[in-house]
């Protein structure tokens, strides 16, 4: 017996075929299950290439620091200023979502296997607790857990400053009013 089952409805990728139509770009804010982080020395040139060449759009940006690009749902890329990139990690990293209750055990597990592989955990201005792990292949993996958002907090003000407001009951999928 197989543990696999048909779950294609969870993916934005259309069924293959000559009449396949790509989904519309997804402009909603959601918890990203995974995303790539790519340092760049020329943010404008990188954004131009990713948007005009690869069909991504700018979801939001923090001037001089990062630009969040997206195509379809779950196709997220963060371009970051190379000056902000870690000196000891590779040029590109992957981030995977986790929950707060997993952070400590993930840190312990990684440190038990490779004592110097973990940096963090640390809290971010965008309201997550992140752990950076360097794998044996020298890949930079960030495990990121969203923290409960206090609407009166500095983190909420940071998010609002870049155009992200906490979800409310009046909004539906893709930011449309219900």
C-alpha positions as CSV (number, residue, x, y, z in Angstrom):
1,X,0.0,0.0,0.0
2,X,1.2,3.5,-0.8
3,X,1.1,6.5,1.5
4,X,0.8,8.8,-1.5
5,X,-2.5,10.2,-2.7
6,X,-3.7,12.6,-5.4
7,X,-3.3,16.1,-4.0
8,X,-2.9,18.1,-7.2
9,X,-5.6,20.6,-6.0
10,X,-3.1,22.0,-3.5
11,X,-0.7,23.0,-6.3
12,X,-1.0,26.1,-8.6
13,X,0.6,24.0,-11.4
14,X,-2.0,23.2,-14.1
15,X,-2.3,19.6,-15.5
16,X,0.1,19.1,-18.4
17,X,-1.2,19.3,-21.9
18,X,-1.2,21.5,-25.1
19,X,-4.0,23.6,-23.7
20,X,-2.5,24.1,-20.2
21,X,-3.0,27.7,-19.0
22,X,-0.6,29.2,-16.4
23,X,-2.2,30.5,-13.3
24,X,-2.4,34.2,-12.7
25,X,0.4,35.7,-10.5
26,X,-0.6,35.3,-6.9
27,X,-0.6,38.6,-4.9
28,X,-1.8,37.3,-1.6
29,X,0.2,37.2,1.6
30,X,0.5,33.7,3.1
31,X,2.9,31.7,5.2
32,X,5.6,30.6,2.8
33,X,6.3,26.9,3.1
34,X,9.7,27.4,1.5
35,X,11.6,30.1,-0.5
36,X,15.0,30.9,-2.0
37,X,17.2,33.7,-0.8
38,X,19.6,35.0,-3.3
39,X,22.2,37.7,-2.6
40,X,22.9,40.3,-5.3
41,X,25.4,43.1,-5.9
42,X,23.0,44.9,-8.2
43,X,19.5,44.9,-6.9
44,X,18.0,46.8,-9.9
45,X,19.6,44.6,-12.5
46,X,18.5,41.5,-10.6
47,X,14.9,42.7,-10.2
48,X,14.8,43.6,-13.9
49,X,16.0,40.2,-15.0
50,X,13.7,38.3,-12.6
51,X,10.6,40.4,-13.6
52,X,11.1,41.0,-17.3
53,X,13.0,37.7,-18.0
54,X,11.5,35.1,-15.7
55,X,8.0,36.6,-15.3
56,X,8.1,37.3,-11.5
57,X,6.6,40.5,-10.0
58,X,7.7,42.5,-7.0
59,X,5.4,41.6,-4.1
60,X,7.2,44.1,-1.8
61,X,10.6,45.5,-0.9
62,X,12.7,47.0,1.8
63,X,14.8,49.7,0.1
64,X,18.5,48.8,0.0
65,X,17.9,45.4,1.8
66,X,15.6,43.1,0.0
67,X,13.0,42.6,-2.7
68,X,10.4,39.8,-2.4
69,X,9.6,38.4,-5.8
70,X,6.8,36.0,-6.7
71,X,5.3,34.3,-9.8
72,X,2.6,31.7,-8.9
73,X,1.6,30.8,-5.4
74,X,4.5,29.2,-3.6
75,X,7.1,30.5,-6.1
76,X,8.8,33.0,-3.8
77,X,12.3,34.4,-4.1
78,X,13.9,37.0,-1.8
79,X,16.7,39.0,-3.5
80,X,18.9,40.4,-0.7
81,X,21.7,42.9,-0.8
82,X,25.0,41.0,-1.0
83,X,26.2,43.2,1.9
84,X,23.6,41.6,4.1
85,X,24.5,38.1,3.1
86,X,26.3,35.8,5.5
87,X,30.1,35.7,5.0
88,X,30.4,32.0,5.9
89,X,27.4,30.7,3.9
90,X,27.1,29.9,0.2
91,X,25.7,32.4,-2.3
92,X,22.2,31.0,-2.1
93,X,20.1,29.7,0.6
94,X,16.7,27.9,1.2
95,X,14.3,28.7,3.9
96,X,11.7,26.2,5.2
97,X,8.8,27.1,7.5
98,X,8.5,25.4,10.9
99,X,6.5,26.3,14.0
100,X,7.8,27.9,17.2
101,X,7.5,24.6,19.2
102,X,10.0,22.9,16.8
103,X,12.8,25.5,16.9
104,X,14.6,24.3,20.1
105,X,14.4,20.6,19.1
106,X,15.7,21.4,15.6
107,X,18.6,23.4,17.0
108,X,19.4,20.5,19.4
109,X,19.3,17.9,16.7
110,X,21.5,19.8,14.3
111,X,24.0,20.7,17.1
112,X,24.2,17.1,18.2
113,X,25.1,16.1,14.6
114,X,27.4,19.1,13.8
115,X,28.1,21.3,16.8
116,X,29.1,24.4,14.8
117,X,26.4,24.1,12.2
118,X,23.8,26.3,13.9
119,X,23.5,30.1,14.2
120,X,20.6,31.3,16.3
121,X,17.8,31.2,17.0
122,X,17.2,34.9,16.6
123,X,14.1,37.0,16.3
124,X,13.6,39.1,13.1
125,X,12.1,42.5,12.5
126,X,9.4,40.7,10.3
127,X,8.1,38.7,13.3
128,X,9.8,35.3,12.9
129,X,12.2,33.3,14.9
130,X,14.9,32.0,12.6
131,X,17.7,29.4,12.9
132,X,20.4,29.3,10.3
133,X,22.0,25.9,9.7
134,X,24.9,25.1,7.5
135,X,24.7,21.6,6.1
136,X,27.6,19.3,5.4
137,X,27.4,20.4,1.7
138,X,27.8,24.0,2.9
139,X,24.2,24.8,2.0
140,X,22.6,27.7,4.0
141,X,19.2,26.5,5.4
142,X,17.0,28.8,7.4
143,X,14.3,27.3,9.5
144,X,11.8,30.1,10.1
145,X,8.8,30.1,12.5
146,X,6.2,32.9,12.5
147,X,5.5,34.4,15.9
148,X,2.1,35.5,17.0
149,X,1.7,39.1,15.8
150,X,0.8,41.8,18.3
151,X,-0.9,44.5,16.3
152,X,0.6,47.1,18.6
153,X,4.2,45.8,18.2
154,X,7.2,47.2,16.4
155,X,7.1,44.1,14.2
156,X,3.6,45.0,13.1
157,X,4.7,48.5,12.4
158,X,7.7,47.2,10.4
159,X,5.4,45.0,8.3
160,X,2.9,47.8,7.8
161,X,5.7,50.2,6.6
162,X,6.3,47.9,3.6
163,X,2.6,47.4,2.8
164,X,1.8,44.2,4.8
165,X,-1.1,44.5,7.2
166,X,-2.3,41.8,9.5
167,X,-5.0,39.6,7.9
168,X,-8.6,40.6,8.7
169,X,-11.9,38.8,8.4
170,X,-13.0,41.0,5.5
171,X,-10.4,39.6,3.0
172,X,-10.6,36.5,1.0
173,X,-8.0,34.6,-1.1
174,X,-5.6,36.7,-3.2
175,X,-6.4,39.9,-1.2
176,X,-10.0,40.2,-2.6
177,X,-12.7,41.5,-0.3
178,X,-15.2,38.8,0.7
